[in-house]
Amino acid sequence: MNTLDLANYGPVIPVIVINRVEDAVPMAEALLAGGIRVLEVTLRTSCALAGMEAIAKALPEAIMGSGTVRNLKDAQASKDVGCQFAVSPGYTSELGRFTREIGLPLLPGVSTGSEIMMANADDYYFLKLFPAVAVGGINLLKGFSGPFGDVKFCPTGGVTVETASQFLALPNVVVCGGTWLTPADAVARGDWAHITKLAKEASAIKPA
């Protein structure tokens, strides 16, 4: 799989934090019911890998990836539990080479021109801008469009349901990452219907 293909499945990739393994499958089911097939589960909790493995086994129709992949150990563990892609908050050539070796497509994170050039040198041209809003958001992406006209971005970090359409209107943005689809309070109370509603709204977002 080419990570750029992820954009074909909808305008938003949810950035998910799993705090309880038992929430993983019903949460994923709720997102799928709302039209979201691509799921990024972050490696930010001790049960994240177990949650990913549960999703991979129960819902093969989901396109599941791991987020917050920072090193080779993270990448290998993600591959082992069934992830189909990985997302990193930054980029190193070591990580880029290793994910290719193990057949785990990588969406590398960048926030500066130098980081974009490092990723490009290793033939990565679809990149995550992170943390998008904090480092300049829409204005930064407009600035990058000149010198990096052949690079496509997935802005993540601070993007909201209200601003996603503005990001998607940029010619170098093909999909957004969003944390708002799985709010912690809704997950904690098992309000899967609310998450399906948010997923439906996200699936319907159009460029402004």
Secondary structure, 3 states (H helix, E strand, C coil): CCHHHHHHHCCEEEEECCCCHHHHHHHHHHHHHCCCCEEEEECCCCCHHHHHHHHHHHCCCCEEEEECCCCHHHHHHHHHCCCCEEECCCCCHHHHHHHHHCCCCEECEECCHHHHHHHHHCCCCEEEECCHHHHCHHHHHHHHCCCCCCCEEEEECCCCCCCHHHHHCCCCECCEEECCCCCHHHHHCCCHHHHHHHHHHHHCCCCC
